[in-house]
Amino acid sequence: QVQLVESGGGLVQPGGSLRLSCAASETIVNFYAMGWFRQAPGKQRELVATMTSSGSINYADSVKGRFTISRDNAKNTVNLQMNSLKPEDTAVYYCTAAKILPARNYWGQGTQVTVSS
């Protein structure tokens, strides 16, 4: 059973930075894609950033230029560097990973990010 464990969330002031990390229980080269979603109170879960095994990256328009996704195959982690944080970035951030064979998506338990003064 694949496990994804997020870390790095917390409370930060507007304009600040945080770095989220997601550690996988197996080698991340097994995944077709990995990424981050977030869910704010009362809202639907939304895509933040994804990266495929070939290196193709996709960002939500709301985070382009501020967030950077990266993966470290040696450490089996996918990371999200978040800069210039805004109050509207406040949400629970979830790590996700996808396999093709068999087709399945895996999710972490989530980590809270709160941007507030």
N, C-alpha and C positions, 0 to 999 in steps of 0.2 A: 504494500500500500504506500503510495507516494505521499510524503508529507512536505508541506511548505510552511516555513516558520518566518514570520516577519519580525523586524526589529527596527528601532530608530525613531519611532513616533514620539510625540511629546507636545509641549506647549512652547510656542515661539511668538515673538512680537511681529507685527506686520513689517515686511521688508527683510525679515530674517531668513535663515536657511535651515534645512534639515536634510539628512541623508537616510533614506530607508533602504533596508537590505532584506532580501528574501533568500533563506537557505533551503535548498532542496535536499531530500533524503537520498537521492540518487544523482548520478551524473546528469547535468543539464543538457548534455548533447543528445540525450534521448528525447528531448522535447522539440516539437516543431516550432513552438513559439512560447514566449514567456512575457509577462507584463504586469501592469498595475491597473486596477480599477479603484474607484472610490464611491462611497455612499454617504451623503449628508443626511441629517435628520429630515424625514418627511419627503425625501427625494429618491428617485430610482438610482440604482447603481450605474455608474457611467465609466467609460473607458478613459484612462489617463494617458497611458503609453504602452506600446507593445513592441517587441523585437522578435523577428524570426531567426531561425538558426542560420539563415543565409546573410543576416545582418540588416534586413529591411526593417525600418523603424517607422512607427506611426504615433503621432501625438494628437491629443485633443487640441482644438484651436485655442482653448482657454489657457493652456499651459505652454504653448510653443514659445520658445525663446527664454523660458524660465526654468523648465524641468529638463533633465537629461537622464535617459535610461541607458544602462550599460549592463553587461554580463561578464562574469569572470568564470570561465570554464574550469579553471584549476581549483577554484574554491566552491564551485557549484552554487554560485549566488547570482542573483539579478538585483541590481541596485537602481534607486531613483534619487538623483540629486535634485533637490527642490530649492530654488533661489527666488528671491523677491516675493516671498509668500504674502498672500492676501487673506483677509478674513474669509472670503468665499472659498478658499482652499480647505477650510475646516471640514473634516470628514473622517470616516474610517477608511483606511487604505488597505486594499486586499491584493495580495500577490496571486497570480494565476499562471498555470502552465498547461499546455495542450500537447497531446500526443495524437498521431494519426492512426497508428495501428497498435492496439485498437483505438478508435476515436473516442477521446475522453478529455474532459477539462478537469483540472484540479485547482483547489482554492486553499489559501491559507486562512487563518482565523481572524486576521485583520489587526491593524494597529491604528490607534487614534492619533490624528494630527489636529491640533487646535491652534489657530492663528488669532491671537487676541492681544490687545494692549492692557 
